[in-house]
Amino acid sequence: MVNPKDLVKQPEKFTSGHRMCLGCSVPVAVKNIMKATENPVIVGNATGCLEVCSTIFPFTSWSVPYIHNAFENVAATMSGVETAYHVLKKAGKIPEDKDIKFICFGGDGGTYDIGLQSLSGMLERGHDIFYVCYNNEAYMNTGVQKSSATPFGADTKTDPAGKVRPGKQEFQKDLTKVVVAHNIPYACQAAVHNYNDMFAKAKKAFETKGPSFMNVLTPCVPGWGYPQSKSLEMSRLAVETCFWPLYEVENGVYKLSYDPGDKKLPIIDWLRPQKRFSHLFKPGNEALLKKIQDNVDSEWAKIKKLCGV
């Protein structure tokens, strides 16, 4: 269990004063993840909400070395930075005992889609980098266009709910399993409301030798359509309905982090508060809600089986 009082003494690596939306959960995740190491850190950030809102010239919310990248290449750039670090160590220009950590932040657009190729290369080459996908399930920075992380049935600007199509008709990509298939030492899923779980996983990821990956669910007020005070509640409901399972994979071994058991909530408890799913509750869409519930139950059963539960 993490005692927050022990962490407030740490210098802030990501400070207040950014321009993220009121109620945005991304800064909560970033601040807490960055506190999971006391080592020097170099940050790479793909284009997206976090980059645009934390580095508006001439201001920055980052108090550590920071590199802004295009959407597609943060993993490639940080691979080069991490390699240069080892070369400089070998040349004696960086003390051998100086342990610098490297972390990438990318949204689901820059990770699931545009940046998947460079992420895959980083993982396959085995770079000692911690990659965090802050997953708000769409291209929120550019107006709520769908991504491959967008759930089935969601209303987005590029796949709107209407008379012909009731929102997105594909289920979201399971990126965490795609990452695990690269046979890396550590990968996990976290959710922004569960501070202790997220912090413990971030600490483990920072301390892992080789590539590590966290897919953290970060609800979005304007993109999902809920009151700005409810971000942590939306995160909690995603976990309690088992839409977003919390688990980790160490050297190929799956471990479940949380199981609601008999208290598992129906998926409608997570869908109903979100404006992007409001059309699903109109008469005639009962089959769509059942399809979503069946998919959640099926995927949850698969995860439990992988975790040996």
N, C-alpha and C positions, 0 to 999 in steps of 0.2 A: 504494500500500500504506500503510495507516494504522499508525503506530507507537503502540501503547497507552501507552508511557512519556510521550509528548507530551500525552496526554489526562488523565492522572492529576493534572496540575497544575491542571486546571480545577475551579472550585467545582462540587460536585454539585448538579444541579437536581432530581434524584430520589434520595433518600437511602435508606440501609438502615433497617431497623426496621419495615418494612411487615409485613402479615399474610398475604402470598401463600403458597400451599401450598409445602411443601418440594419442590424440583425444578421449580417453575413457571418457564416460559421468558419470561413476559410482562415481569417486571422487567428481565431481561437486554436485551430489545428496547428498552424504554423508556429505560433508563439510557444505552444506546449511541446511540440516536436523538437524545436530548437533548444529547449531547456534540457533535453535528454542527454546532452553531452556537455562536458566542461572543456573539451578540447577546442583548439582553434578550428574554425569551420569556413570553408569556401562554398558559396551558394551559386548554383546555376538556376536560372528561371526562364522557362519557355514563355513566349508571348501568351497573354491571357489576362484574366481578371486580376490576379495577384500582381503581375508585373505592371500592368497599366495603372493600377491604383496605389502602388507602393513606391513608384519611382517617377512621379510627375516632375519633370525638370523645373527648377533646380533642387527639388527636395527628394529625400529618400527616407524610407522607414528602416533601412538595413544598416546595422552598425558593424557588419562583417564584410569581407571581400565578396563582391556580388557581380555576376555576369548575366546580362540580359541576352537572350537568344531569340532567334526566329521560332515560330511554332514547332518546326520539325526537327531541330538539331541540338537541343540542350544535352541529351545523353552523349552525342558525339563530341560536343565541345568540352564537356566535363571529363570525357575519356582522355582528351588531349591534355587537359589541365592536370589530371591525376598522373598521367604518364610523365609529364614534365617534372612533377614533384619528385618522382622516383629517380629520374635522371639527375636532377639537381642534388638529391641526397647522395647518389653514387659519386657525384663529382665533388662532394664535400662542401657544397654551397648552402646546404640546409643541414643543421645538426641532425645526427642520426637518431637522437632521442626525441626529436620534435615530431609529434604525431598529429598531423593535420587531417581533419575529416572533410569529406566531399559529399555534398547533397544536391540533388536536383529536385525542383518543384515544377510540376506541369499539371494543367487541368486535364479533364478527360478528353477534350478535343486534341490537345497537344500530346496525349499519351496513348489513348485507345486508337486514335486515327492517324493524325498527321505525323506524330513522332514515333509511331510504332517501329518503324524500320531502324532508326538510330538507337532506340531503346533495346531492341533485340540484339543489335550488334554489340552494345555495351555489355549486356548480360552474357552473351556467348563468349566474348573475349575475357571475361572475368575481372573487370575493373573493380577496384575497392571503392565503390560508390553506393550511396544510399539514395534510391529514387523514390520520391513521394508523389503519387497521383492524388491531387485533391479533386475528388469526383463529385461534381454537382449535376452530372447527367445531361449536359447539353453544352453547346457553344454559347455560354451566357454573355461573355464579353462583347459579342457582336450581334446580340439581339435574340437569343434563345432559338438558335437553329438546332436541329437534332444532331446527335452524335451516335456512335455505336454503343455508347453507355446509356442512351435514353431508353427508358422502360417501354414495354409494349403499351399501346393505348394513350401515351402522353400526347398532348396538344403542343406542337411547336410551330415556329414561323415557317419552317420548310416542309412540315408534314402536318398541316392543321387538321383539327377535327371538323368534319363537315358532313354533307349528305353522302358523299362517295366513300370517304375513308374516315373511320372514327379514330383519328390520331395515328401514331406510329404502329405499323403492323408487324414489326420484328421485335423479338425479345433481345435484351441487351447482351452484348458480348461478355463472356466471362474472362476478363483480362487477367485476373489473378491466376487462374489455371494456365493461361497461355504463358505467363511469366514462369510459373512453377515448371512447365515443360522444358525450360532452358537449363534445368538441373542446377539452379543456384543455391547457395547455402541457406538463404532465409527470404521468405515472402510472407505477407500477412494482409489481413483485412482488419480495419479499425473503423470506429465511428466517433464523431467529434464529441458526442455527449458523454462517452465513457472515458473520462480523463485518465484513470489509472491504467486501464488496458492500453490505451493509445500511447501513453508515456512509456510503459514497460516495453512495448513492442518497438518503439522508436529507439530506446536505449539499447535493446538487443541488436537492432539493425545497425546502429552506429558502431557497436563493438564487434560485429561480424566481419571477418576477413573475407573479402570478395564482395560481389554484388549483393545488395539487399533491396527489397521492394516493399512499399506499403501502399495499399489502396484504401484511402480513408474517405468515407462518405461525408460530404460537406453540403448540407441542404442550402438552397438558394432562394431567398425571399421573392425576388421578382420573377425568376424562372419557374419556380414551382407554384407560386401564388398562395401564400399563407401569411398570417400576421407576423411582423418582424420580431416579435417577442417569442416566437415558437420554433426557432431553429433547432435548439437542443431537443425539444419535444418531437420534432419530425425525425430527427436522428434516432431517438429512442424507439419510436414506433416502427421504424424500418427494421430495427433489430428484434423487437418483441414480436413482430409478425413473421420474422425469419426471411423477409425480403432481402436483408443484408446480413448474412451470417458473419460472426466474428470468429476468425480462426487464424492459425499460423502454420507454416510449413517449414520445418527445419531439416535440411538435407533430405528432402523427399518425404519426410514423415509428417502427416497431418495431425494437428491437435486442435480440438474445439475449445474456444475461449469462453463461450457462453451458450447455455441451452435453456430457453424459457420453460421447457418441459410442458406440463399440463396448462401452464399459463400463456402458452402461445396464442397470440391474438390473430383474428382473421385479417386478411390483407385489406379489406375495406376500411379498417380503422386507420390505416396509413394513407389510403387513396383519397378518402372523403374530404379531409381538410385542405387538399391541394386543388387549386383552380384548374391546373392542367389536366386533371382527371374528372372534372365536374360533368362532362358530357356522358361519361360511362354510367352515371346514375340516372339517366333518363330512361323512361320505359322502353323496352325493346333491346336493351344492352345487357341484360342479365347474363347472356351466354359469354359475353366478353369478360365480365367480372369472374365468372366461373373459370374461364380459360386462364386468367391471371392467377387465381388461387391455385388451380391445378399445377401450374408451372412452378409457383413458389414451393408448394408441397413436394413436388418431384425433385427440385434442386436442393431443397433442405434435406431430403432423404439421402441424396447422393453425397452431400457433404458429411452427414453423420456417418455414413458407411465408410467414407475415406478416413474419417477420424476414429473409426473403430468404436463408435458409440451405438 
